[in-house]
Amino acid sequence: MQTAYPAKTLPVETTNAALSLSIGQEGSLGEEKALFLPSGGTSGKVSPAMNQPGENCRQSLSPPLPNENPCALARSNSSLPQNQIQTREQGVQPVVLHCKDINYSVAIPQDGTFISRAIKRLCARKKPTAGEADVEADKRRKLRKEILCLDGIELVFNPGDFVALMGSSGAGKSTLLNCLSGRVSTGLRGEVDMNGRPCTPQLCKELSCFIQQEDLIFGYLTVEEHLHFQASLRLPKGTTNAEVKRTTSCLLESFGLAHISKSFIGGPHEAARGSISGGERKRLCIASELLSNPSVVFADEPTSGLDSFMAKAVCDQLYTLAAAGCTVLLLGEGRVLYYGDRLAAIAWLEHLGGKPCEIDANPAEYILKVTSLQHLDMTAKTKRLHEWAEAWKLNGQAFLKNWEEQGRDNFKQRSCTFSSILEPVGATNTYRVEEADGEGMPVGQGEDCRENCFRVSIDANKNGIADAVTTQQSVLNALTSVGATRNARKSKRISPFTEAWVLTKRGLLLRLRDPSTSYIRLAATLITALLPSFIYFQMGWNLGDAWNRVSACYQIVLTQSLACLFNVASLFPQARPVAQREYESGVIRMWVYFIGTSTSDTVLFLVFPLIFHLITFFIMGLASSAAKFFQSLGILLLSVLSLQSYGYFISAVVTDEVVALAVTQVIQVVLALFSGFMTQIDQLSPFFRVLAALSPFKYALSAFSVTILENEYFIGEEGERVSGDAFLEGTFGIKRETFASDLGALVGLIVV
């Protein structure tokens, strides 16, 4: 039986190194391992390894959830706290993650742009025949160069393993992590499976979570509100509001966030509201991902940008998850240089000819320094790393076997002086899986399943990858026999209606707290309403006042519609990264998110046109009929909604916020130009008439003006009476007969 050593924080700086360090907590159901993978990356930060958690982290990670299968994963004679073992009973399914012969490559972009290459082909003297074209295409494919990012990666991660992958910048750490988590498909060759099932994106969403390097959270929410909304979206269908609140409170206590539960999260766009610290944001992100009880946790540089205290706090949380039986992955890169006991790693590098590790040296820094080969040029370094990779492939497992039999005790006597290697904690590498009666168990096999507990030992350090895969298969067969291979979260996700309702509430709360869509927008509405109202104050009934009324109608429609257009075009791209991340994690459906967001925006965007119209209609004296007030208000709201649709279209096509605003400015000029106020549409050429047909201002101005001037008469210069309909048709080419079609066009633009 092997002993285990708790990992310790090892912050290091790499220079042209190509290294990955994998540490699993054998004492917490997994094993201690080190994994080195070479590549030709540039210098960069390496994420710290793990820390042993403090007592404040040893709390239950989540309360019992409804309708979950009580699958227990516990170690025999486990020293784990009882509340951590209960986490396994609450439905966290044990998962064995296996990758075999993983190769990932990206194509080098060809010279020139697509247009330039097309022009060169068109300018060719001789047009190739069909056969010659096929030969030419094959030749281009053969000449197409690719960069190999991952080469022949084969690993097995068992329940409870705590793996930290370290390496230089650009060496492929995030690439390996994305391949393991099912986020990469193009250019990927090899097999990745979870419990023997192919690792599809849907399976990854069910069994795992991904903690991104960048914390993307809505800053106008408080910590408690964020977790509450996440719990409402992530917890299974049928979860009551009381259970959501209990889950939120438990997570706040477990992750040390209870004292800031009422604080705003803050961020780059919400700095004025104050914000929580970086470590607290990271712990909040981890807590959000754990709401779905994932079996595998992928974390991309979870301590990047944090100070040592906050980094340790985050690592404590991840360490606790591994102790509870989850598999936690942190970073990775390149080809395999070493995979086994971390103490044996130093002996292996010395065996390869590396400089002996000095007394009181940091083992992680020593490993990175040896594998960086800074004294060699790029060609020699690549050759040396290739030789080391081949040496491990041929002799690595034999070395580990000899290490277990002869070298461990002798090396421990020397390595006990290393400050970064602690004494054994008396752990074991054995665990067992227990299954109680519950949903998902084979019918009529309740007693058999309770008696079918088993004990397996996973010893990749001694037996190598091949034996680990064999052991993995035995684990999967045993898990299948007790009905534990399904996802523990068997309940269906919440309905689209419930999801839309939660997203609508969240979107409305965000808009109300955002100054640009709340009190700043209100102030702008009052100013833009009062200024023209006093310019057109109580218009009379002369023929010149008829022109002023149409001008006022144009001002009303244009001001409110463009305000909505620019708000949507600027705000939607800001929320896109958060929505995209929630979609990739399986939290939301994108079409439901659009419905919820557009509904919350619509509720708020319709309030300001109402205030604007209340001021302008009566101060200007547009009409004296209440029916005309409500009818013109409805037309104004349709115009606002149609421009809102244009804003969503622009935001969907143009992802960058600055570019979206620039495109919006061009579009608003074009739409306003073809509104029919500056020129008559009938006098335009057919091409420009097509552009005019796409302008909501054309239909809104026509319907709004007809409503205001209908059945109204104005006195001409010679005292004659001129009807409003005649004035509109003679001056602007607006006909009363097109009123219904104008309303239909506005509705069509909203829907489309």
Secondary structure, DSSP 4 states (H G I P E B T S, - for coil): -----------EEESS---------GGGTS---EEE-----B-EEE--------GGG-S-SS---TT---EEEE-TT--S-HHHHHHHHTT-----EEEEEEEEEEEPPPSS-HHHHHHHHHT-SS---HHHHHHHHHHHHHH--EEEEEEEEEEEE-TT-EE-----BTSSHHHHHHHHTT---TTEEEEEEETTEE--HHHHHHHEEEE-SS----TTSBHHHHHHHHHHHHSPTT--HHHHHHHHHHHHHHTT-GGGTTSB---TT-GGG----HHHHHHHHHHHHGGG--SEEEESSTTTT--HHHHHHHHHHHHHHHHTT-EEE----SS-SEEE-HHHHHHHHHHTTPPPPPTT--HHHHHHHHHH-TTS-HHHHHHHHHHHHHHHHHHHHHHHHHIIIIIHHHHHHHHTT-TT-PPP----SEEEEEE-S-TTSPTT-HHHHHH--EEEE--HHHHHHHHHHHHHHHHHHHHHHTT-SS-S--SPPPPHHHHHHHHHHHHHHHHHH-GGGTHHHHHHHHHHHHHHHHHTTT--SBHHHHHHHHHHHHHHHHHHHHHHHHHHHHHHHHHHHHHHHHHHTTSS-HHHHHHHHHHHHHHHHTHHHHHHHHHHHHHHT--S-HHHHHHHHHHHHHHHHHHHHHHHHHHHH--SHHHHHHHHHHHHHHHHHTSSSSS-GGGS-HHHHHHHHT-HHHHHHHHHHHHHHTT-EEE-TTS-EEEHHHHHHHHT---GGGHHHHHHHHHHHHH-
